[in-house]
Amino acid sequence: MAGVAMLMTRIHPTAVVHPNAELDPTVQIGPYAIIGENVKIGAGTTVGAHAIIEGPTIIGVGNQIFPGAAIGLDSQDLKYKGGETWVKIGDYNRIREYVTINRATGIGEATVIGNHNLLMAYVHIAHNCTIEDNVKIANATSLAGDVHVESEAVISGVLGIHQFVRVGRLSMIGGMTRIQRDVPPFTIVEGTPARVRSLNLVGLDRSGCTAEEIAILKKAFRTIYHSQKTLSQSLDDLNLLADSERVQYLQRFLRLSIDGKKDNKRRGVIPGKSVNSVEG
């Protein structure tokens, strides 16, 4: 009986929790929150007042879900015809006020949030998006369907990202920038229209990148964005640089952007501010 009493003290009496929901005994549910069927919430997670979590949704440990958030509701994709689709959220995320995270569209598919992410107030994560780890997304930013944000990216506020776009690792997007193409890793993107402005040197330094690694990335950046060659030709020239995992990753990312565009599977990559043509 003591365990039941402890659980009841962590669920506000005005909250509505479906009897089939699976809540760790340490989960805290605030006033007027609604927890639906097929929802599983891990240890130490808190759910604020008036938040709504529908299922199928799995939420890991140590998450903070603030008042008014709406998680696991149906996909807004017009192709969604019902059926079991998912939201899967990892550990130690902060999901602020009125964030919306929709389930995926196709049966068996998932919208995925990794670990240690910060989604500020009014962020919208649409169907089939993937947010990796240690990502920060500022207020009133909307991600369309199938957007993939790689680890340690920083996305500033009041902006939209087009469907199927990839945001590369350790990139930073300036506020109110319209993102219609892939954002290259390690770069700062800003402006209307969006342009690659520079390397994200502060982010690279904070991530533990050594001075030698940063120097190699600077050479790679100049090779790509300060030559008169096409992007494909510049990527070939990267093979002449010192062996670097980060440069190889940058090369793979950009290859996928331009090759996928030819197959109508990708939207291409955001160009640099001083390059006439980076496609092809």
PyMOL commands that set and color helices and strands:
alter all, ss='L'
color gray80, all
select helices_A, chain A and resi 2-10+201-206+211-225+231-240+245-262
alter helices_A, ss='H'
color red, helices_A
select strands_A, chain A and resi 16-17+22-23+28-29+34-35+39-41+46-47+52-53+57-59+64-65+70-73+86-89+94-95+100-102+110-113+118-119+124-125+130-131+136-137+142-143+148-149+154-155+160-161+166-167+172-173+187-190+195-199
alter strands_A, ss='S'
color yellow, strands_A
deselect
rebuild
show_as cartoon
